Amino acid sequence: MHIARWNDTQWLSAGSVNNDVGQIKALATYNGQIFAAGNLTKIGNVNVNRIAKWNGSNWSSVSGGITGGL
């Protein structure tokens, strides 16, 4: 699965998610970043615990992640 973002002019890539390592159930933006949450263990090449953020060029984990399920 691929994720894209709109910059008021064109669509740009925001990376991809391998369906073998999780499923996105929610997307949101905050302070110019995209947050993805769900049953994720990995997004792009980054290990995450159910939540990750895209800063415009890279995915990263968010603190310790989310405990419990979504």
C-alpha positions in Angstrom: 0.0 0.0 0.0 1.3 3.5 -0.8 0.5 6.7 1.0 0.4 10.1 -0.7 0.2 13.7 0.5 -1.1 16.8 -1.3 1.1 19.9 -1.1 -1.5 22.3 -2.7 0.1 21.7 -6.1 0.7 18.0 -6.6 0.6 14.6 -4.9 3.8 13.5 -3.3 4.8 10.1 -1.9 4.7 9.6 1.8 6.2 6.1 1.7 4.7 2.7 1.6 3.4 0.1 4.0 4.0 -3.6 3.6 0.7 -5.3 4.2 2.5 -8.3 5.7 3.5 -6.2 8.8 0.4 -4.3 9.6 -2.7 -2.6 8.6 -3.4 1.2 8.7 -6.8 1.9 10.3 -6.4 5.7 10.8 -4.6 8.6 9.2 -4.4 12.2 10.5 -2.3 15.3 10.1 -0.8 17.4 12.9 1.8 20.2 12.6 2.6 19.3 9.0 3.2 15.6 9.8 1.1 12.6 8.8 0.3 10.1 11.5 -0.7 6.5 10.7 -2.2 4.2 13.3 -3.4 0.6 13.3 -2.1 -2.9 13.7 1.4 -1.8 12.5 4.6 -3.4 13.4 6.6 -1.8 10.5 6.2 1.1 8.1 8.7 1.8 5.4 11.8 0.3 7.0 11.0 1.4 10.5 9.8 -0.8 13.4 6.8 0.8 15.1 4.3 -0.1 17.8 0.9 0.7 16.2 1.6 4.4 15.4 4.1 6.2 13.2 4.6 9.7 11.8 5.9 11.0 8.4 7.8 14.2 8.6 7.9 14.9 4.9 10.8 12.6 4.1 10.9 9.7 6.6 8.7 7.6 8.8 9.6 7.3 12.5 8.1 5.7 15.5 6.1 7.8 18.0 7.5 7.6 21.5 6.8 4.1 22.8 3.8 3.5 20.5 0.3 2.5 21.6 -0.5 -0.3 24.0 -3.6 -2.3 23.4 -5.4 -2.6 20.1 -7.0 -0.3 17.6 
